[in-house]
Amino acid sequence: MAHDLDQKIEAMVEKYTELLLGESDETLKGEVKSWIIYSFIAKQMPPLVKHWNQLYPEGKQEMMELITKIKDLNEKQRQQKPDDNKKK
């Protein structure tokens, strides 16, 4: 049963990645997973993320670069997407 759930979660992450970035591949899915986990923990347990950032400053830098990359790809995706509101 756990394997079945894993497959369903993977499918959801793949679709989320596609909707967020306009495309989905294994690399992007992995980056989005890391971003999701980091963002969730940062909101739920900020002291843990602060501790992790201090313990792994290079990891923090990599995460900040990843967040910037995802934001940039998302913005690019939004600009390419036709505005449905103008059509109505």
DSSP file (Angstrom, degrees, kcal/mol; ACC not computed):
  #  RESIDUE AA STRUCTURE BP1 BP2  ACC     N-H-->O    O-->H-N    N-H-->O    O-->H-N    TCO  KAPPA ALPHA  PHI   PSI    X-CA   Y-CA   Z-CA
    1    1 A M     >        0   0    0      0, 0.0     4,-2.0     0, 0.0     5,-0.2   0.000 360.0 360.0 360.0 -36.4    0.0    0.0    0.0
    2    2 A A  H  >  +     0   0    0      1,-0.2     4,-2.5     2,-0.2     5,-0.1   0.884 360.0  53.6 -63.2 -38.1    2.9    2.4    0.7
    3    3 A H  H  > S+     0   0    0      2,-0.2     4,-2.2     1,-0.2    -1,-0.2   0.904 107.2  51.6 -63.0 -40.6    4.2    1.9   -2.8
    4    4 A D  H  > S+     0   0    0      1,-0.2     4,-1.9     2,-0.2    -1,-0.2   0.907 110.5  48.1 -62.0 -43.0    0.8    2.8   -4.2
    5    5 A L  H  X S+     0   0    0     -4,-2.0     4,-2.7     1,-0.2    -2,-0.2   0.905 108.4  54.8 -64.7 -41.4    0.7    6.0   -2.1
    6    6 A D  H  X S+     0   0    0     -4,-2.5     4,-2.6     1,-0.2    -2,-0.2   0.909 107.8  49.9 -57.5 -43.2    4.3    6.9   -3.3
    7    7 A Q  H  X S+     0   0    0     -4,-2.2     4,-2.2     1,-0.2    -1,-0.2   0.898 111.2  48.5 -63.5 -40.6    3.2    6.6   -6.9
    8    8 A K  H  X S+     0   0    0     -4,-1.9     4,-2.0     2,-0.2    -2,-0.2   0.893 111.7  48.8 -68.0 -39.6    0.2    8.9   -6.3
    9    9 A I  H  X S+     0   0    0     -4,-2.7     4,-2.7     2,-0.2     5,-0.2   0.918 110.5  51.8 -64.6 -43.1    2.4   11.4   -4.5
   10   10 A E  H  X S+     0   0    0     -4,-2.6     4,-2.6     1,-0.2    -2,-0.2   0.904 108.7  50.8 -59.3 -42.1    4.9   11.3   -7.3
   11   11 A A  H  X S+     0   0    0     -4,-2.2     4,-2.3     2,-0.2    -1,-0.2   0.899 110.9  48.9 -63.0 -40.4    2.1   11.9   -9.8
   12   12 A M  H  X S+     0   0    0     -4,-2.0     4,-2.7     2,-0.2    -2,-0.2   0.919 112.0  47.9 -65.9 -43.4    0.9   14.9   -7.8
   13   13 A V  H  X S+     0   0    0     -4,-2.7     4,-2.7     2,-0.2    -2,-0.2   0.895 110.9  52.2 -64.5 -39.4    4.4   16.4   -7.6
   14   14 A E  H  X S+     0   0    0     -4,-2.6     4,-2.3    -5,-0.2    -2,-0.2   0.938 112.7  43.8 -62.1 -46.4    4.8   15.9  -11.3
   15   15 A K  H  X S+     0   0    0     -4,-2.3     4,-2.7     2,-0.2     5,-0.2   0.901 113.4  51.5 -66.0 -40.9    1.6   17.7  -12.1
   16   16 A Y  H  X S+     0   0    0     -4,-2.7     4,-2.8     2,-0.2     5,-0.2   0.923 110.4  49.1 -60.8 -44.5    2.4   20.5   -9.6
   17   17 A T  H  X S+     0   0    0     -4,-2.7     4,-3.0     2,-0.2     6,-0.6   0.920 111.8  49.1 -60.5 -44.8    5.8   20.9  -11.2
   18   18 A E  H  X S+     0   0    0     -4,-2.3     4,-2.2     1,-0.2    -2,-0.2   0.920 114.7  43.8 -62.1 -45.3    4.3   21.1  -14.6
   19   19 A L  H  < S+     0   0    0     -4,-2.7    -2,-0.2     1,-0.2    -1,-0.2   0.877 118.6  44.7 -67.9 -37.2    1.7   23.7  -13.5
   20   20 A L  H  < S+     0   0    0     -4,-2.8    57,-0.2    -5,-0.2    -2,-0.2   0.895 131.3  18.1 -72.9 -41.9    4.2   25.7  -11.6
   21   21 A L  H  < S-     0   0    0     -4,-3.0    -3,-0.2     2,-0.3    -2,-0.2   0.524  98.7-114.7-114.2  -9.2    7.0   25.7  -14.1
   22   22 A G  S  < S+     0   0    0     -4,-2.2     2,-0.3    -5,-0.4    -4,-0.2   0.390  92.3  44.8  88.9  -5.1    5.4   24.8  -17.4
   23   23 A E        -     0   0    0     -6,-0.6     2,-0.4     2,-0.1    -2,-0.3  -0.973  65.6-148.6-159.7 164.9    7.3   21.6  -17.7
   24   24 A S        +     0   0    0     -2,-0.3     2,-0.3    -3,-0.1   -10,-0.1  -0.968  23.7 149.7-146.9 127.7    8.3   18.6  -15.6
   25   25 A D     >  -     0   0    0     -2,-0.4     4,-2.8     1,-0.0     5,-0.2  -0.878  59.9 -90.0-141.2 176.8   11.3   16.3  -15.6
   26   26 A E  H  > S+     0   0    0     -2,-0.3     4,-2.1     1,-0.2     5,-0.2   0.882 124.4  49.3 -60.2 -40.0   13.1   14.4  -12.9
   27   27 A T  H  > S+     0   0    0      2,-0.2     4,-2.3     1,-0.2    -1,-0.2   0.949 113.5  45.0 -65.0 -49.0   15.5   17.2  -12.1
   28   28 A L  H  > S+     0   0    0      1,-0.2     4,-2.8     2,-0.2     5,-0.2   0.901 111.7  53.2 -62.9 -40.6   12.8   19.8  -11.8
   29   29 A K  H  X S+     0   0    0     -4,-2.8     4,-2.5     1,-0.2    -1,-0.2   0.919 109.7  48.7 -60.3 -42.9   10.6   17.5   -9.8
   30   30 A G  H  X S+     0   0    0     -4,-2.1     4,-2.1    -5,-0.2    -1,-0.2   0.898 112.4  48.1 -63.4 -40.7   13.5   16.9   -7.4
   31   31 A E  H  X S+     0   0    0     -4,-2.3     4,-2.4     2,-0.2    -2,-0.2   0.908 111.8  49.2 -66.7 -41.4   14.1   20.7   -7.1
   32   32 A V  H  X S+     0   0    0     -4,-2.8     4,-2.9     2,-0.2    -2,-0.2   0.899 109.4  52.9 -65.2 -39.6   10.5   21.4   -6.5
   33   33 A K  H  X S+     0   0    0     -4,-2.5     4,-2.6    -5,-0.2     5,-0.2   0.935 110.3  47.6 -59.5 -45.9   10.3   18.7   -3.8
   34   34 A S  H  X S+     0   0    0     -4,-2.1     4,-2.6     1,-0.2     5,-0.2   0.915 113.1  48.5 -61.3 -43.0   13.3   20.3   -2.0
   35   35 A W  H  X S+     0   0    0     -4,-2.4     4,-2.7     2,-0.2     5,-0.2   0.907 111.4  50.0 -62.9 -44.0   11.7   23.7   -2.3
   36   36 A I  H  X S+     0   0    0     -4,-2.9     4,-2.6     2,-0.2     5,-0.2   0.943 113.7  44.9 -60.4 -48.9    8.3   22.3   -1.0
   37   37 A I  H  X S+     0   0    0     -4,-2.6     4,-2.6     2,-0.2     5,-0.2   0.937 115.4  46.3 -63.2 -48.0   10.0   20.7    2.0
   38   38 A Y  H  X S+     0   0    0     -4,-2.6     4,-2.6    -5,-0.2    -1,-0.2   0.930 114.8  47.5 -60.9 -46.3   12.2   23.6    2.9
   39   39 A S  H  X S+     0   0    0     -4,-2.7     4,-1.7    -5,-0.2    -1,-0.2   0.905 112.6  49.0 -63.1 -42.5    9.3   26.1    2.5
   40   40 A F  H  X S+     0   0    0     -4,-2.6     4,-2.4    -5,-0.2     5,-0.2   0.945 114.1  44.5 -63.1 -48.5    7.0   24.0    4.6
   41   41 A I  H  X S+     0   0    0     -4,-2.6     4,-3.4     1,-0.2     8,-0.3   0.892 109.4  57.1 -65.1 -38.5    9.5   23.5    7.4
   42   42 A A  H  < S+     0   0    0     -4,-2.6    -1,-0.2    -5,-0.2    -2,-0.2   0.860 113.5  40.4 -60.2 -35.1   10.4   27.2    7.3
   43   43 A K  H  < S+     0   0    0     -4,-1.7    -2,-0.2    -3,-0.2    -1,-0.2   0.848 122.9  38.9 -81.0 -35.3    6.8   28.1    8.0
   44   44 A Q  H  < S+     0   0    0     -4,-2.4    -2,-0.2     1,-0.2    -3,-0.2   0.848 134.1  14.9 -85.6 -36.3    6.1   25.4   10.5
   45   45 A M    >X  +     0   0    0     -4,-3.4     4,-1.5    -5,-0.2     3,-1.1  -0.548  63.7 171.2-140.3  70.3    9.3   25.4   12.5
   46   46 A P  H 3> S+     0   0    0      0, 0.0     4,-2.6     0, 0.0     5,-0.2   0.840  78.6  59.2 -53.1 -37.7   11.4   28.5   11.8
   47   47 A P  H 3> S+     0   0    0      0, 0.0     4,-2.4     0, 0.0     5,-0.2   0.872 103.5  52.8 -61.7 -33.6   13.9   27.7   14.5
   48   48 A L  H <> S+     0   0    0     -3,-1.1     4,-2.7     2,-0.2     5,-0.2   0.928 111.0  45.5 -65.7 -43.9   14.8   24.4   12.9
   49   49 A V  H  X S+     0   0    0     -4,-1.5     4,-3.0    -8,-0.3    -1,-0.2   0.897 111.9  52.3 -66.2 -39.5   15.4   26.1    9.5
   50   50 A K  H  X S+     0   0    0     -4,-2.6     4,-1.9     2,-0.2    -2,-0.2   0.927 111.8  46.4 -60.6 -44.4   17.5   28.8   11.3
   51   51 A H  H  X S+     0   0    0     -4,-2.4     4,-2.5     2,-0.2    -2,-0.2   0.931 113.2  48.9 -62.2 -46.3   19.6   26.1   12.9
   52   52 A W  H  X S+     0   0    0     -4,-2.7     4,-2.8     1,-0.2    -2,-0.2   0.907 109.4  52.7 -60.8 -42.8   20.0   24.2    9.6
   53   53 A N  H  < S+     0   0    0     -4,-3.0     7,-0.3     1,-0.2    -1,-0.2   0.872 112.6  44.8 -61.3 -37.6   21.0   27.5    7.9
   54   54 A Q  H  < S+     0   0    0     -4,-1.9    -1,-0.2    -5,-0.2    -2,-0.2   0.870 115.8  46.7 -73.0 -37.1   23.7   28.1   10.5
   55   55 A L  H  < S+     0   0    0     -4,-2.5    -2,-0.2     1,-0.3    -1,-0.2   0.859 126.6  27.4 -72.0 -36.5   24.8   24.5   10.4
   56   56 A Y     X  +     0   0    0     -4,-2.8     4,-2.3    -5,-0.2     3,-0.3  -0.642  64.6 165.2-128.3  72.9   25.0   24.3    6.6
   57   57 A P  H  > S+     0   0    0      0, 0.0     4,-2.2     0, 0.0    -1,-0.1   0.843  82.1  53.5 -61.0 -32.0   25.6   27.8    5.2
   58   58 A E  H  > S+     0   0    0      2,-0.2     4,-2.3     1,-0.2     5,-0.1   0.867 108.1  50.6 -69.7 -34.0   26.4   26.3    1.8
   59   59 A G  H  > S+     0   0    0     -3,-0.3     4,-2.5     2,-0.2    -1,-0.2   0.889 108.6  51.8 -66.7 -40.0   23.1   24.4    1.9
   60   60 A K  H  X S+     0   0    0     -4,-2.3     4,-2.5    -7,-0.3    -2,-0.2   0.925 110.0  49.1 -61.2 -44.4   21.3   27.6    2.7
   61   61 A Q  H  X S+     0   0    0     -4,-2.2     4,-2.2     1,-0.2    -2,-0.2   0.920 111.4  48.9 -62.5 -43.9   23.0   29.3   -0.3
   62   62 A E  H  X S+     0   0    0     -4,-2.3     4,-2.3     1,-0.2    -1,-0.2   0.902 111.6  50.0 -61.4 -40.7   22.1   26.5   -2.6
   63   63 A M  H  X S+     0   0    0     -4,-2.5     4,-2.8     2,-0.2    -2,-0.2   0.902 108.7  51.3 -66.3 -40.8   18.5   26.6   -1.3
   64   64 A M  H  X S+     0   0    0     -4,-2.5     4,-2.1     2,-0.2    -1,-0.2   0.897 111.4  48.3 -63.2 -39.1   18.3   30.4   -1.9
   65   65 A E  H  X S+     0   0    0     -4,-2.2     4,-2.4     2,-0.2    -2,-0.2   0.896 111.9  49.7 -65.7 -40.1   19.6   29.8   -5.5
   66   66 A L  H  X S+     0   0    0     -4,-2.3     4,-2.6     2,-0.2    -2,-0.2   0.910 109.7  50.6 -64.9 -43.0   17.0   27.1   -6.0
   67   67 A I  H  X S+     0   0    0     -4,-2.8     4,-2.5     1,-0.2    -2,-0.2   0.916 111.3  48.7 -61.1 -43.6   14.2   29.3   -4.7
   68   68 A T  H  X S+     0   0    0     -4,-2.1     4,-2.6     2,-0.2    -2,-0.2   0.912 111.0  50.7 -62.5 -42.9   15.3   32.1   -7.1
   69   69 A K  H  X S+     0   0    0     -4,-2.4     4,-2.7     2,-0.2     5,-0.2   0.933 111.9  46.5 -60.5 -47.0   15.4   29.6  -10.0
   70   70 A I  H  X S+     0   0    0     -4,-2.6     4,-2.5     1,-0.2    -2,-0.2   0.908 112.8  49.8 -64.8 -42.0   11.9   28.3   -9.2
   71   71 A K  H  X S+     0   0    0     -4,-2.5     4,-2.4    -5,-0.2    -1,-0.2   0.917 112.3  48.1 -62.1 -42.9   10.5   31.8   -8.9
   72   72 A D  H  X S+     0   0    0     -4,-2.6     4,-2.4     2,-0.2    -2,-0.2   0.924 112.8  47.2 -64.2 -45.0   12.1   32.8  -12.2
   73   73 A L  H  X S+     0   0    0     -4,-2.7     4,-2.2     1,-0.2    -1,-0.2   0.882 112.6  50.5 -64.2 -37.7   10.8   29.8  -14.0
   74   74 A N  H  X S+     0   0    0     -4,-2.5     4,-2.5    -5,-0.2    -2,-0.2   0.913 110.2  49.0 -65.9 -42.5    7.3   30.3  -12.5
   75   75 A E  H  X S+     0   0    0     -4,-2.4     4,-2.1     2,-0.2    -2,-0.2   0.909 111.1  50.0 -63.8 -41.6    7.3   34.0  -13.6
   76   76 A K  H  X S+     0   0    0     -4,-2.4     4,-1.6     1,-0.2    -1,-0.2   0.912 110.7  50.4 -61.4 -42.6    8.4   33.0  -17.1
   77   77 A Q  H  X S+     0   0    0     -4,-2.2     4,-1.4     1,-0.2    -2,-0.2   0.905 109.7  50.4 -61.9 -42.9    5.5   30.4  -17.1
   78   78 A R  H  < S+     0   0    0     -4,-2.5    -1,-0.2     1,-0.2    -2,-0.2   0.874 109.2  51.0 -64.9 -37.7    3.0   33.0  -16.0
   79   79 A Q  H  < S+     0   0    0     -4,-2.1    -1,-0.2     1,-0.2    -2,-0.2   0.824 111.4  47.7 -70.5 -31.0    4.1   35.4  -18.7
   80   80 A Q  H  < S+     0   0    0     -4,-1.6    -1,-0.2    -5,-0.2    -2,-0.2   0.732  92.9  92.8 -80.6 -23.0    3.8   32.8  -21.4
   81   81 A K  S  < S-     0   0    0     -4,-1.4     2,-0.0    -5,-0.2    -4,-0.0  -0.541  85.3-115.2 -74.2 130.1    0.3   31.7  -20.3
   82   82 A P        -     0   0    0      0, 0.0     2,-1.0     0, 0.0    -1,-0.1  -0.380  30.0-111.0 -64.8 144.4   -2.5   33.4  -22.0
   83   83 A D    >>  -     0   0    0      1,-0.2     3,-0.8    -4,-0.1     4,-0.7  -0.669  27.8-166.9 -80.8 105.8   -4.6   35.6  -19.7
   84   84 A D  H 3> S+     0   0    0     -2,-1.0     4,-0.8     1,-0.2     3,-0.4   0.775  82.8  64.8 -64.4 -27.5   -8.0   33.8  -19.5
   85   85 A N  H 34 S+     0   0    0      1,-0.2     3,-0.4     2,-0.2    -1,-0.2   0.836  97.2  54.6 -67.4 -31.6   -9.6   36.8  -17.9
   86   86 A K  H <4 S+     0   0    0     -3,-0.8    -1,-0.2     1,-0.2    -2,-0.2   0.769 103.2  57.4 -72.5 -24.8   -9.1   39.0  -21.0
   87   87 A K  H  <        0   0    0     -4,-0.7    -1,-0.2    -3,-0.4    -2,-0.2   0.746 360.0 360.0 -76.4 -24.0  -10.9   36.4  -23.1
   88   88 A K     <        0   0    0     -4,-0.8    -1,-0.2    -3,-0.4    -2,-0.2   0.466 360.0 360.0 -82.8 360.0  -14.1   36.5  -21.1
